[in-house]
């Protein structure tokens, strides 16, 4: 990811119906991203609990995306694709039609830059 952008992963997220004794799905997503060399920050809670695994894509002068509904076993490549597209977009705006389907269907919020 470009140095001026950042990814934050909620490590306490659980997918609906997840076994409470199993490792948290958000922590598994974070570990999978690390295994693929994707730099990110970890956050214990993004208050998006009803939305499965949640992440934030952000950066100065860029739109911020809050994404949910991510399953580390199904959507890792889609998330990595979105991370790359976000890093390549000068203002962080990734055209809706070019986003992976899981991203299009599970965007919780798109927040304008503070400078806007």
N, C-alpha and C positions, 0 to 999 in steps of 0.2 A: 504494500500500500504506500502511496506517496507520503512523504514525511509530514506534509501539512494536514494529512487526514488521519483520523483515528477510528478504531473499532473498539467498542465496549461490549462485553458479553456478560449477561447475567448468569452467575454460576449457581444460583439457587432455584432456577426455573425447573419445573416438572411438567411433562406432557400430561394431558388429561388421562386419567386412569393409570398413571405410573405407579409402580410398586413403591410405597414409602420407604421400604428397607433398601431399595436399590440405589446406586449412585445417582445423584441429581443429573437430569438430562442437560442442564445448562453447563454443568462442570464437564460432562462428557463432550459437549460441543466445543468448549474451550480447549480441552485436551486434543481433540481432533484437529482444530485449527492450528494449534501449536505443532502437532505432528506434520502438518503441511507447510510449516514455516510462516504462518500468517501471524504477524505481530498484532497484539491486542491487549487491552486492559481488562481486568476482571472486576466485576461489581457484584456485591452480594444480593442486591435486589434492585430491579428497575420498576417495581410496582406495576408489572404487566402480567401478573400471575395467571389471569384467565386466558392468556394468549400463548401458552406453551413457552418454548424457548424464545427469549427476546434478546435483541442486540440493538446497538445504536451505531450509526455511521455519522461522523461529524468532522468538522474542520473549520478553521477561521475563514470567514467570507463565503462559506458554503452552506447549502441547505443541509439540514440534519434529518436523517431518516430513523424512525423507531420501527423495527421489524419484529414481528412475532410469528408464531406458528411454525417455527423451525425445528425439525426433527434431526438430530445429529446423524441418525442412521440413513436418512432419506435425502436430506437437503444440503449436505456439506458442499458439494460441487456448485449448486445453485448459489449458495451464499458467497462462495469464493468468486464466482462470476460477477455477482453484484458488487463485491468489494473492489474488484478490478475496474469495473465500469465506473463506479463512484470515484475512484482515484484518478481515472482518466478524464473525468468531466471537470472543466475548470471551476464551475460554480457548484459542483456536486449534484446537479440535476441530471438524473439518468432518465431518458425518455421512457414513458410508461410501457410502450410496446416492446422495448428492448430488454426490459427487466425479466428475470426468470418468473415463471408463473407463480411459484410459491411466494415470491416477493410481491408481485402485483396483488395477489389475493390477501396478503397478510401484513400490509403496511398499516401500522397503528397510527403513526403521525408523520407528517412531513413539515418540518419547522423551518421558517425562513432564517437566513443569517441575521445575527444581531445588528449588523451594519445596514440591513435593508430598511 
